[in-house]
Amino acid sequence: MPFYEKFTGRNRDDYVTLEDLQKNYKITAPDNYNYAFDCLDEMAAETPDRLAMLWLANDGAEMRFTFEEMRRLSVKAANFFLAQGIGKGDMVLLTMARDWRYWPVLMGLHRMGAVAVPATFQLTKKDLEYRCNAASIKMLVTTPRYGVCEAMEEALPECPTVEKLAVWGGAREGWLDFDAEFEAAPETEIPRNAGGDDMMLMAFSSGTTGYPKMVAHDYYYPLGHIMTGCFWHRCEEDDLHFTISDTGWLKSLWGKMYGQWMAGATVFTYDFDRFIASDILQKLQDYKIPTFCAPPTMYRFLIKEDLSAYDLSALRHCTTAGEALNPEVYRAWKAGTGCKTFEGFGQSETTLCCWTGYPWMQPRLGSMGLPVPGYRMIIADENGNECAPGVIGEICIRTDEAGGGKPCGMFLGYYRDDEKTDQNWSDGLYHTGDTAHCDELGFFWYVGRTDDVIKSSGYRIGPFEVESVLMEHPAVTECAVTGVPDEARGFAVKATIVLSKGYEGTAELTRELQNHVKNTTAPYKYPRVVEYVESLPKTISGKIRRVEIREKDNAN
């Protein structure tokens, strides 16, 4: 039987109606549950030769890992960290792109009790300084590619908690040779010393009124992804599942590990340097991928190719998340592949909590779908009262006793920020910051953010970070960063700027400001659109009204 049945008691195909699933889907787990011991080790014991991951390098080289090999490597990783003085609760920053080493490293951290902190390889000196100091990072493990080592070396003097740096690919002064140390680590089993309500994972999530929030998850978090990998992605035993995501984003844990392995599937990981639509289609064809997940932005690029030039007949089930899926993209992909695309909604703070993945319903174009079993979602007004159908309000999750309590996989809170936690999650109601309305059938229809986070090409970009960088330039007196509709990216980053005296809004200055952002923070955050204005719209208290800028752009 599929491994996830150990925690649900039933196979997903045993649920015969939507009501049956919503009423009877339950997860049970031991008090000290730890995925490395209770899932990976057990799967390795039951099916040691089953393929856990097929990893494809950018140059086409392949590596294959069975569940037993992944277990063995994770034990070595745990002993590697212990040898470096890393202990339970220590924070370890992982900027490992899509390298195969990420999987045993993450499992090793789970095994020995340190907290994994995944982050994108695109971080610059400024980004690394903030993250290392905010979370008291003790160790960094990184790829030698993309300039992360150089950025960390620049940031290191301002990061007093960082004690160890590790990189693979050969010796580097001041850095541990990860490959050599990892190879030397013993395969001695270590006792379980973390699990259950302990912090397992911490992720940075961008906001609009400050630097990224630190989202803390406990050891039960992977169990929330049974619904993601086994039900929404519809992974089967020995399937190849392909989710496109860098390991620096929690979306990779939605689609490249926990739930897929519990379904008995093989994770297909392609370590490409640059997304090229024709290349992805070729991989779908060559490896006969049956289940596939990508953000809508990538689907938009894929459908611009000649889909008939590829044999995509192996595709059975396609999913998407990260932003709303345009109906025309849905139609074009279905026409070219025969596959419907099932949407999912969630946040860094949650697992999948709204979807169009039920086998008893068809996707309703433009709808987020229905709440996932275990999540009691409502549309709430400003007072926290549930809105009537058709009324726009904030998407909230009930976590009080009447709402069924805290869903499995939902976050612990914002690390080191009780004030922000209480602001977003109090009186048994978690505020997502997203707005929608609900129809008479219970389907949710997404409207937008209550704050100003920009979703561009699958990235979540906080305006505050970009504005802070722009304000460092002498030409900028004031600025507001918003998202402007973009056909290819969903939204593009736009900077509305009030110039300092003596500067003119020329094309040359625009390029200079864009390059300044690219060189100071992660390149994907730079403003693709720049507008120069005499003044910015503000509230009576002096706060910039980004909403007014967005409304103006949407009207044009």
C-alpha positions as CSV (number, residue, x, y, z in Angstrom):
1,M,0.0,0.0,0.0
2,P,1.1,3.6,-0.5
3,F,3.2,4.7,2.5
4,Y,0.9,7.7,3.3
5,E,-1.8,5.3,4.4
6,K,0.1,4.7,7.6
7,F,-0.9,8.2,8.7
8,T,-4.3,8.6,7.0
9,G,-5.7,5.0,7.5
10,R,-7.2,5.1,4.0
11,N,-6.1,5.2,0.4
12,R,-7.1,8.3,-1.5
13,D,-9.2,6.2,-3.9
14,D,-11.2,4.8,-1.0
15,Y,-13.0,8.2,-0.5
16,V,-16.1,7.9,-2.6
17,T,-17.6,11.4,-2.3
18,L,-16.4,14.9,-1.6
19,E,-18.4,14.8,1.7
20,D,-16.7,11.6,2.6
21,L,-13.2,13.1,2.1
22,Q,-14.0,16.3,3.9
23,K,-15.5,14.5,6.9
24,N,-13.2,11.5,7.3
25,Y,-9.8,12.6,6.1
26,K,-7.6,12.6,9.2
27,I,-3.9,12.4,9.9
28,T,-2.5,10.6,12.9
29,A,1.2,10.6,13.9
30,P,3.3,9.8,17.0
31,D,4.0,12.6,19.4
32,N,7.7,12.8,18.5
33,Y,7.1,12.4,14.8
34,N,10.2,13.0,12.6
35,Y,10.1,12.5,8.8
36,A,13.6,11.2,8.6
37,F,13.0,8.4,11.1
38,D,9.3,7.7,10.6
39,C,9.1,8.1,6.8
40,L,12.5,7.9,5.1
41,D,13.9,5.2,7.2
42,E,10.7,3.1,7.0
43,M,10.4,3.6,3.3
44,A,14.1,2.5,2.9
45,A,13.3,-0.6,5.0
46,E,10.2,-1.5,3.0
47,T,11.3,-0.6,-0.5
48,P,15.1,-0.1,-0.4
49,D,15.5,-0.3,-4.2
50,R,12.7,2.0,-5.1
51,L,14.0,5.1,-6.9
52,A,13.6,8.2,-4.7
53,M,15.2,10.8,-7.1
54,L,16.3,11.0,-10.7
55,W,18.6,14.1,-10.8
56,L,19.6,15.6,-14.1
57,A,22.5,18.1,-14.3
58,N,22.5,21.1,-16.6
59,D,24.9,19.3,-18.9
60,G,22.7,16.2,-19.1
61,A,24.5,14.0,-16.6
62,E,22.2,11.8,-14.6
63,M,22.3,10.5,-11.0
64,R,19.8,8.1,-9.5
65,F,19.2,7.6,-5.8
66,T,17.2,4.8,-4.2
67,F,15.4,5.3,-0.9
68,E,18.1,3.2,0.9
69,E,20.8,5.4,-0.7
70,M,19.0,8.6,0.4
71,R,18.7,7.2,3.9
72,R,22.4,6.3,4.1
73,L,23.5,9.7,2.7
74,S,21.2,11.5,5.2
75,V,22.9,9.7,8.1
76,K,26.3,10.8,6.8
77,A,24.9,14.4,6.5
78,A,23.7,14.3,10.1
79,N,27.1,13.1,11.3
80,F,28.8,15.8,9.1
81,F,26.9,18.5,10.9
82,L,27.5,17.0,14.3
83,A,31.2,17.0,13.6
84,Q,31.1,20.7,12.8
85,G,29.6,21.5,16.2
86,I,26.0,22.0,14.9
87,G,23.4,20.9,17.5
88,K,19.7,20.7,18.1
89,G,18.0,24.0,17.4
90,D,21.0,25.6,15.5
91,M,20.1,27.5,12.3
92,V,21.7,26.3,9.1
93,L,21.2,28.4,6.0
94,L,20.9,26.3,2.7
95,T,21.5,28.1,-0.6
96,M,21.9,25.0,-2.7
97,A,19.9,25.7,-5.9
98,R,18.8,22.4,-7.3
99,D,21.9,20.4,-6.5
100,W,21.3,16.7,-5.4
101,R,23.1,17.3,-2.2
102,Y,20.2,19.3,-0.8
103,W,18.0,16.2,-0.3
104,P,20.4,14.3,2.0
105,V,21.4,17.5,3.7
106,L,17.8,18.5,4.6
107,M,17.1,14.9,5.8
108,G,20.3,15.0,7.8
109,L,19.3,18.2,9.5
110,H,15.9,16.7,10.3
111,R,17.6,13.6,11.7
112,M,20.0,15.5,14.1
113,G,17.6,18.3,15.1
114,A,19.1,21.4,13.6
115,V,16.8,23.9,11.9
116,A,17.0,24.0,8.1
117,V,16.7,27.5,6.6
118,P,16.3,27.2,2.8
119,A,17.1,30.4,0.8
120,T,17.5,31.2,-2.9
121,F,20.9,31.3,-4.4
122,Q,20.2,34.8,-5.8
123,L,20.8,36.5,-2.4
124,T,23.3,39.3,-2.4
125,K,25.5,40.6,0.4
126,K,22.7,42.8,1.8
127,D,20.2,39.9,1.7
128,L,22.6,37.6,3.4
129,E,23.5,40.0,6.2
130,Y,19.9,40.5,7.1
131,R,19.0,36.8,7.1
132,C,22.1,35.6,9.0
133,N,21.6,38.2,11.7
134,A,17.8,38.0,12.0
135,A,17.9,34.2,12.4
136,S,21.4,33.9,14.2
137,I,22.6,31.6,11.4
138,K,25.4,29.4,12.6
139,M,26.4,27.7,9.4
140,L,25.9,28.1,5.6
141,V,26.0,25.3,3.1
142,T,26.0,26.6,-0.5
143,T,26.6,25.9,-4.2
144,P,29.9,27.2,-5.7
145,R,27.8,28.6,-8.6
146,Y,26.0,31.9,-8.9
147,G,28.4,34.0,-6.8
148,V,27.0,33.0,-3.4
149,C,30.4,32.4,-1.9
150,E,31.6,35.9,-2.9
151,A,28.5,37.5,-1.5
152,M,28.8,35.7,1.8
153,E,32.5,36.6,2.1
154,E,31.6,40.2,1.7
155,A,28.8,39.9,4.3
156,L,30.7,37.7,6.8
157,P,32.3,40.6,8.8
158,E,28.8,41.8,9.6
159,C,27.5,38.3,10.5
160,P,28.9,37.5,14.0
161,T,26.9,34.3,14.6
162,V,28.1,32.5,11.4
163,E,30.8,30.1,12.5
164,K,31.1,27.7,9.6
165,L,30.9,28.0,5.8
166,A,30.7,24.9,3.5
167,V,30.8,24.7,-0.2
168,W,31.4,21.8,-2.6
169,G,33.4,21.6,-5.8
170,G,36.9,21.9,-4.3
171,A,38.9,23.7,-1.6
172,R,38.2,27.4,-1.0
173,E,40.1,29.5,1.5
174,G,38.0,29.9,4.7
175,W,35.5,27.3,3.6
176,L,35.0,23.7,4.5
177,D,35.3,21.4,1.5
178,F,31.8,19.9,1.8
179,D,32.4,16.9,-0.5
180,A,35.6,15.8,1.4
181,E,34.1,16.3,4.8
182,F,30.8,14.6,3.8
183,E,32.6,11.6,2.3
184,A,34.6,11.3,5.6
185,A,31.5,11.4,7.8
186,P,30.6,8.0,9.3
187,E,27.4,6.1,8.7
188,T,26.8,5.6,12.4
189,E,23.1,5.9,13.3
190,I,22.3,8.7,15.7
191,P,19.4,8.7,18.2
192,R,16.3,10.7,17.6
193,N,16.5,14.0,19.7
194,A,13.9,16.2,17.9
195,G,10.4,15.8,16.5
196,G,6.8,16.7,17.0
197,D,6.4,20.4,18.1
198,D,10.1,21.2,17.9
199,M,11.1,23.7,15.2
200,M,12.2,21.8,12.1
201,L,12.3,24.4,9.4
202,M,12.3,28.2,9.0
203,A,11.7,30.2,5.9
204,F,11.9,33.9,5.0
205,S,8.7,35.3,3.5
206,S,8.6,38.8,2.0
207,G,6.3,41.4,3.4
208,T,5.4,45.0,2.5
209,T,6.1,46.9,5.8
210,G,9.4,45.5,6.8
211,Y,12.1,42.9,5.9
212,P,11.1,39.3,5.3
213,K,9.2,37.5,8.0
214,M,10.7,34.3,9.5
215,V,8.1,31.6,9.2
216,A,8.7,28.7,11.6
217,H,7.4,25.1,11.0
218,D,7.4,22.1,13.3
219,Y,8.1,18.4,12.5
220,Y,4.5,17.8,11.6
221,Y,4.8,20.1,8.6
222,P,5.7,17.2,6.1
223,L,2.5,15.4,7.0
224,G,0.5,18.4,5.7
225,H,1.9,17.6,2.3
226,I,0.2,14.2,2.0
227,M,-2.6,16.2,0.6
228,T,-0.2,18.0,-1.8
229,G,1.7,15.1,-3.3
230,C,-0.7,12.2,-2.9
231,F,-4.0,13.9,-3.5
232,W,-3.4,17.2,-5.5
233,H,-0.4,16.1,-7.6
234,R,-2.0,12.6,-7.8
235,C,1.4,10.9,-7.7
236,E,1.4,7.1,-8.1
237,E,3.9,4.6,-7.0
238,D,7.0,4.6,-9.2
239,D,5.8,7.7,-11.1
240,L,8.3,10.4,-12.1
241,H,7.0,13.7,-10.7
242,F,8.4,17.0,-11.9
243,T,7.8,20.2,-9.9
244,I,9.8,23.2,-11.2
245,S,11.2,25.1,-8.2
246,D,14.6,26.2,-6.7
247,T,15.1,24.6,-3.3
248,G,15.3,28.1,-1.8
249,W,11.6,28.3,-1.9
250,L,9.1,26.3,0.1
251,K,7.4,25.3,-3.1
252,S,10.2,22.8,-3.6
253,L,9.1,21.1,-0.4
254,W,5.5,21.1,-1.8
255,G,6.7,19.3,-4.9
256,K,10.1,17.7,-4.6
257,M,10.2,15.6,-1.5
258,Y,7.7,15.0,1.3
259,G,4.4,14.2,-0.2
260,Q,5.7,12.7,-3.4
261,W,7.9,10.2,-1.5
262,M,5.0,9.2,0.7
263,A,3.1,8.4,-2.5
264,G,6.0,6.1,-3.6
265,A,6.9,8.4,-6.5
266,T,10.3,9.4,-7.8
267,V,11.2,13.0,-7.7
268,F,12.6,14.3,-11.0
269,T,15.0,17.2,-10.4
270,Y,16.4,19.1,-13.3
271,D,19.3,21.4,-12.3
272,F,19.0,23.9,-15.1
273,D,20.8,27.3,-15.1
274,R,18.1,29.1,-17.0
275,F,14.4,28.3,-17.7
276,I,14.0,27.7,-21.4
277,A,10.5,26.5,-22.4
278,S,11.6,24.3,-25.3
279,D,14.1,22.6,-23.0
280,I,11.5,21.8,-20.4
281,L,9.1,20.4,-23.0
282,Q,11.9,18.2,-24.3
283,K,12.5,16.8,-20.8
284,L,8.8,16.1,-20.4
285,Q,8.9,14.2,-23.6
286,D,12.2,12.4,-23.1
287,Y,11.6,11.3,-19.5
288,K,7.9,10.5,-20.1
289,I,6.8,12.6,-17.1
290,P,3.3,11.7,-16.0
291,T,2.7,14.4,-13.3
292,F,3.9,18.0,-13.6
293,C,3.7,21.2,-11.6
294,A,4.8,24.7,-12.5
295,P,3.8,28.3,-11.8
296,P,1.4,29.9,-14.3
297,T,4.2,32.1,-15.6
298,M,6.0,29.1,-16.9
299,Y,2.9,27.6,-18.4
300,R,2.6,31.0,-20.3
301,F,6.0,30.5,-21.8
302,L,5.4,26.8,-22.5
303,I,2.2,27.4,-24.5
304,K,4.1,29.9,-26.8
305,E,6.1,26.9,-28.1
306,D,4.7,24.5,-30.7
307,L,3.3,21.9,-28.4
308,S,2.5,19.6,-31.3
309,A,6.3,19.2,-31.9
310,Y,6.7,17.2,-28.7
311,D,5.3,13.9,-27.6
312,L,3.6,14.7,-24.3
313,S,1.3,11.7,-24.3
314,A,2.8,10.5,-21.0
315,L,1.4,13.6,-19.1
316,R,-1.5,12.5,-17.0
317,H,-2.0,15.2,-14.4
318,C,-0.9,18.9,-14.3
319,T,-1.0,21.4,-11.4
320,T,-0.1,25.0,-10.8
321,A,0.3,27.4,-7.9
322,G,1.9,30.7,-7.0
323,E,-0.6,33.1,-8.7
324,A,-3.9,32.9,-10.5
325,L,-4.0,30.9,-13.7
326,N,-5.3,32.8,-16.7
327,P,-8.2,30.9,-18.4
328,E,-6.5,31.3,-21.8
329,V,-3.4,29.6,-20.6
330,Y,-5.6,26.7,-19.2
331,R,-7.3,26.3,-22.5
332,A,-4.1,26.4,-24.6
333,W,-2.3,23.9,-22.4
334,K,-5.4,21.5,-22.5
335,A,-5.6,21.9,-26.3
336,G,-1.9,21.1,-26.7
337,T,-1.6,18.3,-24.1
338,G,-5.1,17.0,-23.4
339,C,-4.4,17.8,-19.7
340,K,-6.5,20.0,-17.4
341,T,-4.5,22.1,-15.0
342,F,-5.5,21.9,-11.4
343,E,-4.8,25.0,-9.3
344,G,-3.7,25.1,-5.7
345,F,-3.4,27.9,-3.1
346,G,-1.3,28.1,0.0
347,Q,1.4,30.2,1.7
348,S,4.8,29.9,3.4
349,E,2.7,29.7,6.6
350,T,0.6,26.8,5.4
351,T,0.6,23.7,3.2
352,L,-1.9,23.4,0.4
353,C,-5.2,24.8,1.8
354,C,-7.4,25.5,-1.3
355,W,-7.4,23.5,-4.5
356,T,-9.2,22.2,-7.6
357,G,-7.9,18.7,-7.1
358,Y,-10.9,16.6,-6.1
359,P,-11.6,13.8,-8.5
360,W,-15.3,14.5,-8.2
361,M,-15.2,18.0,-9.6
362,Q,-13.9,19.8,-12.6
363,P,-11.7,23.0,-12.5
364,R,-13.8,26.1,-12.6
365,L,-11.8,28.6,-14.7
366,G,-10.6,31.4,-12.6
367,S,-11.5,29.8,-9.3
368,M,-9.1,28.8,-6.5
369,G,-11.4,25.9,-5.8
370,L,-12.5,24.5,-2.5
371,P,-10.8,24.3,0.9
372,V,-8.6,21.3,1.5
373,P,-9.7,18.8,4.2
374,G,-8.3,19.9,7.5
375,Y,-8.5,23.6,6.7
376,R,-11.6,25.6,7.7
377,M,-11.3,28.6,5.4
378,I,-13.7,31.6,5.5
379,I,-14.0,35.0,3.8
380,A,-13.9,37.5,6.6
381,D,-14.8,41.2,6.9
382,E,-12.6,43.7,8.8
383,N,-14.2,42.6,12.1
384,G,-13.4,38.9,11.5
385,N,-17.0,38.0,10.7
386,E,-17.8,35.6,7.8
387,C,-18.9,37.4,4.6
388,A,-22.0,36.4,2.6
389,P,-21.4,34.7,-0.7
390,G,-20.2,37.2,-3.4
391,V,-18.8,39.7,-0.9
392,I,-15.1,40.3,-1.1
393,G,-13.2,39.9,2.1
394,E,-9.9,38.5,3.5
395,I,-9.2,34.8,3.2
396,C,-8.8,33.6,6.8
397,I,-8.2,30.2,8.4
398,R,-10.1,29.2,11.6
399,T,-7.9,27.5,14.1
400,D,-10.1,27.5,17.1
401,E,-11.9,24.5,18.4
402,A,-15.0,25.1,16.4
403,G,-12.8,25.3,13.3
404,G,-11.1,22.0,14.0
405,G,-8.0,23.5,15.6
406,K,-4.6,24.2,14.0
407,P,-4.3,22.3,10.7
408,C,-1.5,19.8,10.3
409,G,1.3,21.6,8.4
410,M,0.4,25.1,9.5
411,F,3.2,27.2,10.9
412,L,4.2,27.7,14.6
413,G,4.4,31.5,14.3
414,Y,6.8,34.2,13.1
415,Y,10.2,33.4,14.7
416,R,11.3,36.1,17.1
417,D,8.3,38.3,16.3
418,D,5.4,37.6,18.7
419,E,3.9,41.0,17.8
420,K,3.6,40.0,14.1
421,T,2.3,36.6,15.0
422,D,-0.5,38.1,17.2
423,Q,-1.3,40.7,14.6
424,N,-1.9,38.0,11.9
425,W,-3.1,35.1,14.1
426,S,-5.3,35.7,17.1
427,D,-8.6,34.7,18.6
428,G,-8.4,31.5,16.6
429,L,-8.3,33.2,13.2
430,Y,-5.3,33.4,10.9
431,H,-5.3,36.2,8.4
432,T,-3.7,35.3,5.1
433,G,-3.5,38.8,3.7
434,D,-5.2,37.6,0.5
435,T,-8.6,38.7,-0.6
436,A,-11.3,36.7,-2.4
437,H,-15.0,36.1,-2.5
438,C,-16.9,32.8,-2.1
439,D,-19.8,31.7,-4.3
440,E,-22.9,29.8,-3.4
441,L,-21.2,26.5,-4.0
442,G,-18.3,27.2,-1.7
443,F,-15.8,27.9,-4.5
444,F,-13.2,30.7,-3.7
445,W,-12.4,33.3,-6.3
446,Y,-9.1,35.2,-5.8
447,V,-9.0,39.0,-5.9
448,G,-5.6,40.1,-4.7
449,R,-3.4,40.9,-1.7
450,T,-4.6,43.0,1.2
451,D,-1.0,44.2,1.5
452,D,1.3,44.9,-1.4
453,V,3.4,41.8,-2.0
454,I,4.2,41.4,-5.7
455,K,3.9,38.0,-7.3
456,S,6.1,38.1,-10.4
457,S,7.1,34.9,-12.4
458,G,6.4,32.8,-9.3
459,Y,8.5,35.0,-7.0
460,R,7.1,36.9,-4.0
461,I,8.7,40.3,-3.8
462,G,8.3,42.7,-0.9
463,P,8.2,46.3,-2.0
464,F,10.0,47.5,1.2
465,E,13.2,45.7,0.2
466,V,13.3,47.2,-3.3
467,E,12.3,50.6,-2.0
468,S,15.1,50.5,0.6
469,V,17.7,49.8,-2.1
470,L,16.4,52.5,-4.4
471,M,16.5,55.1,-1.6
472,E,20.2,54.4,-1.3
473,H,20.7,56.1,-4.7
474,P,21.2,59.9,-4.6
475,A,18.8,60.4,-7.4
476,V,15.8,59.1,-5.4
477,T,14.0,61.2,-2.9
478,E,10.9,59.0,-2.6
479,C,9.7,55.9,-4.2
480,A,6.9,53.4,-4.2
481,V,7.2,49.9,-5.6
482,T,4.1,48.1,-6.9
483,G,3.2,45.3,-9.3
484,V,1.9,46.3,-12.7
485,P,0.1,43.7,-14.9
486,D,2.4,41.9,-17.2
487,E,1.3,39.3,-19.7
488,A,4.4,37.0,-19.4
489,R,5.1,37.4,-15.6
490,G,1.7,37.9,-14.1
491,F,3.0,41.1,-12.6
492,A,6.2,43.1,-13.2
493,V,7.9,45.2,-10.6
494,K,7.3,48.9,-11.1
495,A,9.0,51.8,-9.3
496,T,7.3,55.1,-9.1
497,I,10.0,57.7,-8.2
498,V,10.2,61.2,-7.1
499,L,13.7,62.5,-8.1
500,S,16.1,64.5,-6.1
501,K,16.8,68.0,-7.2
502,G,19.2,68.2,-10.2
503,Y,18.3,64.8,-11.7
504,E,16.2,64.1,-14.8
505,G,14.2,61.0,-15.6
506,T,16.2,59.9,-18.6
507,A,16.6,56.4,-20.1
508,E,20.2,56.4,-18.9
509,L,19.1,57.1,-15.3
510,T,16.5,54.3,-15.5
511,R,19.1,51.8,-16.5
512,E,21.4,53.0,-13.7
513,L,18.7,52.6,-11.1
514,Q,17.8,49.2,-12.4
515,N,21.4,48.0,-12.3
516,H,21.7,49.5,-8.8
517,V,18.9,47.2,-7.6
518,K,20.3,44.2,-9.5
519,N,23.7,44.7,-7.9
520,T,22.4,45.3,-4.4
521,T,19.7,42.7,-3.9
522,A,18.5,39.6,-5.7
523,P,18.3,40.4,-9.5
524,Y,14.7,39.2,-9.9
525,K,13.5,42.1,-7.8
526,Y,14.7,44.9,-10.1
527,P,11.9,47.3,-11.4
528,R,11.2,46.5,-15.1
529,V,9.0,49.6,-15.2
530,V,10.1,53.0,-13.9
531,E,7.9,56.1,-13.8
532,Y,9.0,59.5,-12.6
533,V,6.5,61.7,-10.8
534,E,6.4,65.0,-8.9
535,S,4.8,63.5,-5.8
536,L,3.4,60.2,-4.5
537,P,-0.2,59.7,-3.3
538,K,-0.3,59.5,0.5
539,T,-2.8,59.1,3.3
540,I,-3.5,61.9,5.8
541,S,-0.9,60.3,8.1
542,G,1.8,60.5,5.4
543,K,1.8,56.8,4.4
544,I,2.2,56.1,0.6
545,R,-0.9,54.8,-1.0
546,R,0.4,52.1,-3.3
547,V,-3.2,51.0,-3.9
548,E,-3.8,54.3,-5.8
549,I,-0.8,53.7,-8.0
550,R,-2.1,50.1,-8.8
551,E,-5.6,51.3,-9.5
552,K,-4.2,53.9,-12.0
553,D,-2.1,51.3,-13.7
554,N,-5.0,48.8,-13.9
555,A,-7.2,51.5,-15.5
556,N,-4.7,52.3,-18.2
